[in-house]
Structures are given as C-alpha cells and as structure tokens.
C-alpha cells in the first residue's frame, strides 16, 4: 500500500539537512520501500522539505519508517504528515 510522507523542514535548517543527507539517502536505499521522493524547494531553490512515497503494509509501518529516517532523528522536520496515496498517473 502506498503512503505519502509530506515533511516540512524547520526554518533555516539547510545545514541540518545537508549534514544528514548521506545517511538519509543510505536509509532510503537500504529499506527498499521508497517508490519516489524528492525535496520541496523554495523560490530560491533551497531545499525546505521532502515528499516521500513509500510502499508498506499499513500506516503503522509508514509511521515506523518515518521515525527511523535519519532526517527525522536529526529533528529536521517542523511537521510530518502521512497520507494513504493512490497513484493514478
């Protein structure tokens, strides 16, 4: 089942994001549940959040994946929301 994680960074947190980026990308690769993902960008092209679509069994598994994400552990996000997602196109 697909779940969409909408993650909004805390203000002025690009340094936290960059410090933890390699570990986050390693986690994405190792868990092998991410179908597509990428950063939200400001009008100045600074990364300000993330959109991550994962394929897991249920919402609890999506929440667990989110909790174990190195970005989340680094306290990068001001807000994270998880929604069931249906891919149409």
C-alpha positions, 0 to 999 in steps of 0.5 A: 500500500502506498503512503505519502510522507509530506515533511516540512523542514524547520526554518533555516535548517539547510545545514541540518539537512545537508549534514544528514543527507548521506545517511538519509539517502543510505536509509532510503536505499537500504529499506527498499520501500521508497517508490519516489521522493524528492525535496520541496524547494523554495523560490530560491531553490533551497531545499525546505522539505521532502515528499516521500512515497513509500510502499508498506503494509499499513500506516503503522509501518509508514509511521515506523519508517518515518521515525527511523529516517535519519532526517527525522532523528536529526529533528529536521522536520517542523511537521510530518504528515502521512497520507494513504496515496493512490497513484493514478498517473 
